[in-house]
Amino acid sequence: MLSWQGNKPKLCVKAGVFSGVASAEGYIELEINPAGLNYVVTLFQDMLRQCHYERVTIYADDATYQRMSMLSQLALITGLSLGQLAAAGKDFIERVYNKLNQSTHAGLVAWSLSGHQLPNPNAANNPQLAGLNMARISPHEAKELEKKLAAWSTQLLPEALGSLLGLMVVQPTAFKAQDERVTLNDKQVYALQQLTISRLVSWLSEQEGSQLEQARHKFTEAVIRMHGVTVVDKVASYQRNLKELDAFMAIAAINVDAVKIALVKYRSARNKLSDQTYELAYPNLVDSDQ
């Protein structure tokens, strides 16, 4: 099992593995070298996928599971490795995670996950401006960044993906990226949030066979937890949150083909991943605070 009770994650191995006596009680804790955390987490994520992301005894407790969800989301947003983030300790991870997941930082997160590709609102008059590269990276670098983001996003735990989707549907506000000297108005940030949602859902839908079924289950669990990990009625939460996603993605924020295409891709991917059992079910109750 993976445990993260202290400041650093640890691997808990049943004592019987070392003693050769199956009935031996207790666990031996081994602190994980940050450099090797990526491999351990990949192994555990593979096990979770095989179990359709059900809460099996891979993680020692809910706190460990939630910290790993935070860690995976931060790795996607910041571009840092799991080991680099884990080395900073759980307090740092929780502080940065909570900071980034505030609604005021939706633009910053969307900017990071967009690959710094900003659809230009003037593209309607000049198609050559449809994908203005604000990060000034080469096409090859942009392609490699896209592959890296896509690969990592599909590894997100459902809670981490749900939290990202929930953040992306907040009311857009103007955003300024000082390092790139970029200032975006609320409509441009809205477009970036739409692009990010489309990318996250589309990447997930590109799986095939049994992996697609696993992706569908992950999407369902993520949508259910868009606004919190504790859910009273999963059916009501799924239907309400999916409706919110669809409404946010209904009309392009700016009149640019790149954004319109992203909305079409979202709809196609969303239909491919949607769970008809949940969509057509009758909720047991409707949360009073929603």
C-alpha positions as CSV (number, residue, x, y, z in Angstrom):
1,M,0.0,0.0,0.0
2,L,1.0,3.6,-0.5
3,S,0.8,5.8,2.6
4,W,1.3,9.5,3.0
5,Q,0.7,10.3,6.6
6,G,3.9,12.2,7.3
7,N,5.6,14.7,5.1
8,K,6.8,12.2,2.5
9,P,5.1,9.2,0.8
10,K,5.9,5.7,2.0
11,L,5.4,2.2,0.6
12,C,3.8,-0.1,3.2
13,V,4.7,-3.8,2.6
14,K,3.2,-6.6,4.6
15,A,5.6,-8.1,7.1
16,G,5.0,-11.6,5.7
17,V,6.6,-10.6,2.4
18,F,9.9,-10.2,4.2
19,S,9.6,-13.0,6.8
20,G,8.2,-15.6,4.4
21,V,5.4,-16.2,6.9
22,A,2.1,-15.4,5.4
23,S,0.4,-15.0,8.8
24,A,2.9,-12.4,10.0
25,E,1.0,-9.3,11.1
26,G,1.9,-5.7,10.6
27,Y,3.5,-3.7,7.8
28,I,7.0,-2.4,7.1
29,E,7.2,1.2,5.9
30,L,9.7,2.1,3.3
31,E,10.2,5.8,2.4
32,I,10.1,6.3,-1.3
33,N,12.9,8.1,-3.0
34,P,11.4,11.1,-4.9
35,A,13.2,10.1,-8.0
36,G,11.4,6.8,-8.0
37,L,7.9,8.1,-7.2
38,N,6.9,8.4,-10.8
39,Y,7.4,4.6,-11.3
40,V,5.5,3.7,-8.1
41,V,2.6,6.0,-8.9
42,T,2.4,4.7,-12.5
43,L,2.2,1.1,-11.1
44,F,-0.6,2.1,-8.7
45,Q,-2.5,4.0,-11.4
46,D,-2.4,1.0,-13.6
47,M,-3.8,-1.1,-10.8
48,L,-6.6,1.5,-10.2
49,R,-7.5,1.5,-13.9
50,Q,-7.8,-2.3,-13.9
51,C,-10.2,-1.9,-10.9
52,H,-12.2,0.8,-12.8
53,Y,-11.0,3.4,-10.2
54,E,-12.9,1.8,-7.4
55,R,-11.5,2.4,-3.9
56,V,-9.4,-0.7,-3.4
57,T,-6.7,-1.2,-0.8
58,I,-4.0,0.4,-2.9
59,Y,-3.9,3.5,-0.8
60,A,-3.6,3.3,3.0
61,D,-6.4,5.9,3.6
62,D,-8.5,8.6,2.0
63,A,-5.9,11.3,3.0
64,T,-3.2,9.5,1.0
65,Y,-5.6,9.1,-2.0
66,Q,-6.5,12.8,-1.9
67,R,-2.9,13.9,-1.7
68,M,-2.0,11.7,-4.7
69,S,-4.9,13.3,-6.6
70,M,-3.5,16.8,-5.7
71,L,0.0,15.7,-6.7
72,S,-1.1,14.4,-10.2
73,Q,-3.1,17.6,-10.9
74,L,-0.2,19.9,-9.9
75,A,2.3,17.8,-12.1
76,L,0.0,18.4,-15.1
77,I,-0.4,22.1,-14.5
78,T,3.2,23.0,-13.5
79,G,5.1,20.6,-15.7
80,L,7.1,19.3,-12.8
81,S,7.6,15.7,-12.0
82,L,5.9,13.9,-9.2
83,G,9.2,13.4,-7.5
84,Q,10.0,17.1,-7.6
85,L,6.7,18.0,-6.1
86,A,6.7,15.3,-3.5
87,A,10.1,16.4,-2.4
88,A,8.6,19.7,-1.3
89,G,6.4,17.9,1.2
90,K,2.7,17.5,1.7
91,D,2.2,21.0,3.3
92,F,3.6,22.7,0.2
93,I,1.5,20.5,-2.1
94,E,-1.7,21.2,-0.3
95,R,-1.0,24.9,-0.1
96,V,-0.3,25.3,-3.8
97,Y,-3.1,23.0,-4.8
98,N,-5.6,25.0,-2.8
99,K,-4.2,28.2,-4.2
100,L,-4.5,27.1,-7.8
101,N,-7.9,25.7,-7.4
102,Q,-9.4,29.0,-6.3
103,S,-11.8,30.3,-8.9
104,T,-9.7,33.4,-9.4
105,H,-6.9,31.3,-10.8
106,A,-9.0,29.5,-13.5
107,G,-7.4,31.7,-16.2
108,L,-3.9,30.8,-15.0
109,V,-4.6,27.1,-15.1
110,A,-6.3,27.3,-18.5
111,W,-3.3,29.3,-19.8
112,S,-0.9,26.6,-18.6
113,L,-3.0,23.7,-20.1
114,S,-3.6,25.5,-23.4
115,G,0.0,25.3,-24.3
116,H,-0.1,29.1,-24.4
117,Q,-2.0,28.9,-27.7
118,L,-4.3,31.9,-27.7
119,P,-7.1,32.1,-30.4
120,N,-7.0,35.6,-31.7
121,P,-10.5,37.4,-31.7
122,N,-9.3,39.2,-34.9
123,A,-9.0,35.9,-36.7
124,A,-12.4,36.3,-38.3
125,N,-10.9,39.0,-40.5
126,N,-7.5,37.3,-40.9
127,P,-7.5,33.5,-40.8
128,Q,-3.7,33.5,-40.4
129,L,-4.2,34.8,-36.8
130,A,-6.4,31.9,-35.8
131,G,-3.8,30.3,-33.5
132,L,-1.5,33.0,-32.1
133,N,1.4,31.4,-30.3
134,M,1.8,33.6,-27.3
135,A,4.6,31.5,-25.8
136,R,6.7,31.9,-28.9
137,I,7.7,28.3,-29.0
138,S,8.4,26.4,-32.2
139,P,5.8,24.1,-33.9
140,H,7.9,21.1,-32.8
141,E,8.0,22.3,-29.2
142,A,4.2,22.9,-29.3
143,K,3.6,19.4,-30.6
144,E,5.8,17.8,-28.0
145,L,4.1,19.9,-25.3
146,E,0.7,18.7,-26.6
147,K,1.8,15.1,-26.4
148,K,3.2,15.5,-22.9
149,L,0.0,17.2,-21.6
150,A,-2.2,14.6,-23.3
151,A,-0.2,11.7,-21.9
152,W,-0.2,13.1,-18.4
153,S,-3.9,14.2,-18.3
154,T,-5.0,10.7,-19.0
155,Q,-3.2,9.5,-15.9
156,L,-5.1,11.9,-13.6
157,L,-7.1,10.3,-10.8
158,P,-10.9,11.0,-11.2
159,E,-10.9,13.5,-8.3
160,A,-8.0,15.5,-9.9
161,L,-9.8,15.5,-13.3
162,G,-13.1,16.5,-11.7
163,S,-11.5,19.3,-9.8
164,L,-10.0,20.6,-13.0
165,L,-13.3,20.5,-14.9
166,G,-15.0,22.2,-12.0
167,L,-12.4,25.0,-12.0
168,M,-12.8,25.4,-15.8
169,V,-16.5,26.2,-15.6
170,V,-16.2,29.1,-13.2
171,Q,-17.1,32.7,-14.4
172,P,-14.1,33.8,-16.5
173,T,-12.2,36.9,-15.4
174,A,-9.4,38.9,-17.0
175,F,-5.9,37.4,-16.6
176,K,-2.4,38.8,-16.9
177,A,0.7,36.5,-17.5
178,Q,3.5,38.8,-16.5
179,D,6.3,36.5,-17.6
180,E,5.0,36.5,-21.2
181,R,3.7,40.0,-21.0
182,V,0.2,38.8,-22.0
183,T,-3.0,40.4,-20.9
184,L,-6.3,38.5,-21.6
185,N,-9.8,39.9,-21.3
186,D,-12.6,37.8,-19.9
187,K,-13.8,36.6,-23.3
188,Q,-10.3,35.4,-24.1
189,V,-10.0,33.6,-20.8
190,Y,-13.5,32.1,-21.4
191,A,-12.1,30.8,-24.8
192,L,-9.1,29.3,-23.0
193,Q,-11.3,27.6,-20.5
194,Q,-13.4,26.1,-23.3
195,L,-10.3,24.9,-25.1
196,T,-8.9,23.3,-21.9
197,I,-12.2,21.5,-21.2
198,S,-12.3,20.3,-24.8
199,R,-8.7,19.1,-24.7
200,L,-9.1,17.2,-21.4
201,V,-12.3,15.4,-22.5
202,S,-11.0,14.7,-26.0
203,W,-7.7,13.3,-24.8
204,L,-9.6,10.9,-22.5
205,S,-11.9,9.8,-25.3
206,E,-9.1,8.8,-27.6
207,Q,-8.7,5.4,-25.8
208,E,-9.9,2.2,-27.5
209,G,-11.3,-1.1,-26.4
210,S,-11.1,-1.9,-22.6
211,Q,-9.2,1.3,-22.1
212,L,-12.1,3.3,-23.4
213,E,-14.4,1.7,-20.9
214,Q,-11.9,2.6,-18.2
215,A,-11.8,6.2,-19.5
216,R,-15.6,6.3,-19.6
217,H,-15.7,5.2,-15.9
218,K,-13.1,7.8,-15.0
219,F,-15.1,10.6,-16.8
220,T,-18.2,9.6,-14.9
221,E,-16.5,9.7,-11.6
222,A,-14.7,13.0,-12.4
223,V,-18.0,14.7,-13.5
224,I,-19.7,13.5,-10.3
225,R,-16.9,15.1,-8.2
226,M,-16.5,18.4,-10.1
227,H,-17.5,20.4,-7.0
228,G,-16.3,18.2,-4.2
229,V,-15.2,14.6,-3.4
230,T,-18.1,14.0,-0.9
231,V,-21.3,13.4,-2.9
232,V,-24.7,12.4,-1.4
233,D,-26.4,11.5,-4.7
234,K,-24.1,10.4,-7.5
235,V,-26.8,10.4,-10.1
236,A,-28.0,13.9,-9.3
237,S,-24.4,15.2,-9.1
238,Y,-23.5,13.7,-12.5
239,Q,-26.6,15.1,-14.3
240,R,-26.2,18.5,-12.7
241,N,-22.5,18.8,-13.4
242,L,-22.7,17.4,-16.9
243,K,-25.5,20.0,-17.7
244,E,-23.2,22.7,-16.4
245,L,-20.3,21.5,-18.6
246,D,-22.6,21.4,-21.6
247,A,-24.0,24.9,-21.0
248,F,-20.5,26.3,-20.6
249,M,-19.4,24.7,-23.9
250,A,-22.6,25.6,-25.8
251,I,-21.5,28.8,-27.5
252,A,-18.0,29.8,-28.6
253,A,-16.6,32.6,-26.3
254,I,-15.0,34.4,-29.3
255,N,-15.9,34.1,-33.0
256,V,-12.8,32.0,-34.0
257,D,-12.8,28.7,-35.9
258,A,-10.3,27.2,-33.4
259,V,-12.8,27.6,-30.5
260,K,-15.8,26.5,-32.6
261,I,-13.9,23.3,-33.6
262,A,-13.0,22.7,-29.9
263,L,-16.7,22.8,-29.0
264,V,-17.5,20.2,-31.7
265,K,-14.7,18.0,-30.4
266,Y,-15.9,18.4,-26.9
267,R,-19.5,17.3,-27.8
268,S,-18.2,14.3,-29.7
269,A,-15.9,13.2,-26.9
270,R,-18.5,13.9,-24.2
271,N,-21.0,11.7,-26.1
272,K,-18.4,9.0,-26.4
273,L,-17.6,9.0,-22.7
274,S,-21.1,9.7,-21.3
275,D,-22.7,7.1,-19.1
276,Q,-26.3,6.6,-20.3
277,T,-27.1,4.7,-17.1
278,Y,-26.4,7.9,-15.1
279,E,-27.9,10.3,-17.7
280,L,-31.2,8.5,-17.9
281,A,-31.5,7.5,-14.2
282,Y,-33.8,9.3,-11.8
283,P,-32.0,11.1,-9.0
284,N,-32.7,9.9,-5.4
285,L,-32.5,13.5,-4.2
286,V,-31.3,16.9,-5.2
287,D,-28.7,18.6,-3.0
288,S,-30.2,21.6,-1.2
289,D,-27.1,23.8,-1.7
290,Q,-27.0,23.4,-5.5
